[in-house]
Amino acid sequence: MSYRQASYDEPLIRDMESGTTYELPGETGDAQSAIPEELRRDELRLPGVAEYDVVRHFTRLSQMNYGVDLGFYPLGSCTMKFNPKYADAISSFESFRDSHPLSDQSLVQGNLRIMYELQEYLREISDMDAVSLQPLAGAHGEFTGILIVRKYFEKSGELDRRTEIIVPDSAHGTNPASAAMAGFDVREVPSGDDGTVDVEALRKLVTEKTAAFMITNPNTLGIFEHNIGEIASIFHEKGALLYYDGANFNAILGHTSPGLMGFDIVHFNLHKTFATPHGGGGPGSGPIAVKERLKEFLPVPLVEKSSTGYAFNYDLKSSVGKVSSFYGAFGVLLRAWAYITKNGSDGLMKNSLTAVLNTNYIRARLSGHYSIPFKKEKMHELVLSSSNTGRKALDIAKYILDSGMHPPTVYFPLIVRESMMIEPTETVSKHDLDTYCDLLISGARAGQPELEKHPVSTPVSRIDEVRAARDLKLNWRG
Ligand SMILES: Cc1ncc(COP(=O)(O)O)c(C=O)c1O
């Protein structure tokens, strides 16, 4: 398939002017005089743009973008499963879409029932005891979870001395960031030769200062931490807590669980496991689950069921409080509920196995072309290194951009040189897996001058990577 992305010289919407005449309600007449003078504004800096120009502007921008509805998106660690359309359709039902967050609870019993059932599904899947659906992304779930660690030790009177959180050197950047934002010092434990946590080094790091250990299992190298039982005991014997970053849940869904592994707190990345839209500024969701002794610290509200129906419970003794407005991202929660309900336990377990199989298919096809560090079996994702090819991971990624498929994550995890991380999930055909592997193989064989020409089919070609990282501009005011 030849691929060429649309390219428009699209202005910012604030610089657009349709030339249509329009009048804001209240600009003249009674409505304006009803507003006290000190509250009136002389100008409202809205672009004078007609509906048709707004629609065309955003459609053009979407054509210059890439998403799961366009092609394969195997971005390791931050992958997107295809978002099934039945879940979108359900979340668009008028009764869900139009329900007001301030409605009386008696009028939205159906919504509450969905939230309650999702709490129960997540509790069962994780083998934990209580769930809050409040956080709005995986990273938000992490931060909330670490606030719980904080409150827990505040209550036990140990917070003054429990100042450290340990993370592996393969950890996703959000883990140390969440720990630091919640006021802890971050200590890093190295990985051993097999890509799992070096347990002896860990033992030396865990002291009376340790508050918690944050880890994802399988880890970001796609390797299952087989020593997790021993690791849990090391922390629990010192009175510290174990935090499970649930980003890699798809690898183990239904086969084992953080509860069985000894974790105390878990967050779910609904987008990575239950096929919902991602967060990161979008409408995401990252519920958290805890063991019984931590339930009192969860963010409110929880949804409870009684003989008279479903109701919000705001009355948790030591809650960290509210971490989002209203009830979390209800539209996303609804999609996760639909996905779990439709797949059922057999479907979820099968999806997980297919995701692992797909990863190992890629591994088998690419070995011999790329070096694949760490001999251990790979689960849901794998990390390659392009260092054996003499090519930079960045150049191969730019080459792939021209194919209409999304490149791997590059340069993460930091412990592998020229790393390329691929997480295919189960929502990919064998045909697409083969096309992707062929592309990676041809990228490894391409001459350097050929690689440097790419990308040519995207609206933006090579950027100044250093400037983009150091001089980050997040909005148009930049
Ligand atoms: C291992 C890991 N932890 C945490 C996160 C953060 O999750 P989110 O992007 O939903 O904030 C991700 C990203 O998906 C991840 O891969």
The ligand as a Tripos MOL2 file, in Angstrom:
@<TRIPOS>MOLECULE
LIG
   16    16     1     0     0
SMALL
NO_CHARGES

@<TRIPOS>ATOM
      1 C1          4.6610    1.1230   31.9550 C.3       1 LIG1
      2 C2          3.7610    2.3460   31.9000 C.ar      1 LIG1
      3 N1          3.4410    2.9770   33.0350 N.ar      1 LIG1
      4 C3          2.6450    4.0660   33.0320 C.ar      1 LIG1
      5 C4          2.1230    4.5820   31.8610 C.ar      1 LIG1
      6 C5          1.3210    5.8490   31.9330 C.3       1 LIG1
      7 O1          0.0100    5.6760   31.5350 O.3       1 LIG1
      8 P1         -0.8600    6.8300   30.8540 P.3       1 LIG1
      9 O2         -0.2490    7.0640   29.5120 O.co2     1 LIG1
     10 O3         -2.2450    6.2520   30.7800 O.co2     1 LIG1
     11 O4         -0.7890    8.0220   31.7480 O.co2     1 LIG1
     12 C6          2.4050    3.9440   30.6390 C.ar      1 LIG1
     13 C7          1.8360    4.4200   29.3380 C.2       1 LIG1
     14 O5          0.9190    3.8920   28.7710 O.2       1 LIG1
     15 C8          3.2490    2.7980   30.6570 C.ar      1 LIG1
     16 O6          3.5590    2.1520   29.5350 O.3       1 LIG1
@<TRIPOS>BOND
     1     1     2 1
     2     2     3 ar
     3     2    15 ar
     4     3     4 ar
     5     4     5 ar
     6     5     6 1
     7     5    12 ar
     8     6     7 1
     9     7     8 1
    10     8     9 2
    11     8    10 1
    12     8    11 1
    13    12    13 1
    14    12    15 ar
    15    13    14 2
    16    15    16 1
@<TRIPOS>SUBSTRUCTURE
     1 LIG1         1 GROUP 0 **** ****
